């Protein structure tokens, strides 16, 4: 994609800022940030990277679910049941965390 827009000279900067995930040996970049950074680079090859992901989420959906919850939707059971998640703390280790 960077080659298409002729901004591949800025790959190392993009890599340092937006290389957020590793699955096995595959790097996965933050798509929202990459697209926004490419947009800025296309206008100005010297554009400085920004944390485009900030303020991109809200808790509105949770507020709406709580407001609509009734006995036919066991929201509290879902929210309070123990869950196990796998969280990546570095590219070399995986740790299982149980949230109760």
MOCOR-V838429 format. One record per residue. N is the residue number from 1. SS is DSSP state (a for helix, b for strand, c for the rest). PSI is psi in whole degrees, 0 to 359 (NA if undefined). D_LAST is the distance of its C-alpha to the last C-alpha in Angstrom with 1 decimal. Layout:
BEGIN
N:SS:PSI:D_LAST + N:SS:PSI:D_LAST
END
This chain:
BEGIN
1:c:320:42.1 + 2:c:325:43.2 + 3:c:320:46.5 + 4:c:320:47.1 + 5:c:6:47.1 + 6:c:41:48.9 + 7:c:21:46.3 + 8:a:341:45.4 + 9:a:343:46.6 + 10:a:13:43.4 + 11:a:316:41.1 + 12:a:324:40.1 + 13:a:314:39.1 + 14:a:318:37.1 + 15:a:316:35.4 + 16:a:323:34.5 + 17:a:323:33.0 + 18:a:9:31.3 + 19:c:84:30.5 + 20:c:339:26.8 + 21:b:147:25.5 + 22:b:123:26.6 + 23:b:107:26.0 + 24:c:244:27.8 + 25:c:14:31.0 + 26:b:124:31.1 + 27:b:134:30.7 + 28:b:123:29.5 + 29:c:155:30.5 + 30:c:108:29.0 + 31:a:321:31.4 + 32:a:314:31.4 + 33:a:319:32.4 + 34:a:313:34.9 + 35:a:316:36.7 + 36:a:320:37.0 + 37:a:319:38.2 + 38:a:321:40.7 + 39:a:314:41.9 + 40:a:319:42.6 + 41:a:324:44.2 + 42:a:326:46.5 + 43:a:327:47.8 + 44:c:107:48.0 + 45:c:339:47.6 + 46:c:13:46.9 + 47:c:142:44.0 + 48:c:137:41.2 + 49:c:151:37.7 + 50:c:159:35.2 + 51:c:76:31.4 + 52:c:338:31.9 + 53:c:345:28.2 + 54:c:142:27.7 + 55:c:31:27.6 + 56:c:1:27.1 + 57:c:161:24.0 + 58:c:173:23.0 + 59:c:14:20.5 + 60:a:321:23.2 + 61:a:323:21.7 + 62:a:316:18.5 + 63:a:317:20.9 + 64:a:318:23.0 + 65:a:318:20.3 + 66:a:319:19.3 + 67:a:327:23.0 + 68:a:351:23.8 + 69:c:137:21.0 + 70:c:189:22.6 + 71:c:340:22.2 + 72:c:348:23.2 + 73:c:99:20.2 + 74:c:66:16.9 + 75:a:315:15.2 + 76:a:324:12.8 + 77:a:316:11.8 + 78:a:316:11.3 + 79:a:334:9.5 + 80:a:352:7.0 + 81:c:140:6.8 + 82:c:139:4.5 + 83:b:150:6.7 + 84:b:129:8.7 + 85:b:150:11.1 + 86:b:122:14.3 + 87:b:137:15.3 + 88:b:118:18.9 + 89:b:337:19.7 + 90:b:171:23.4 + 91:c:347:25.8 + 92:c:344:26.0 + 93:b:149:22.5 + 94:b:139:19.3 + 95:b:133:16.0 + 96:b:134:13.0 + 97:b:128:9.7 + 98:b:125:6.3 + 99:b:121:3.8 + 100:c:NA:0.0
END
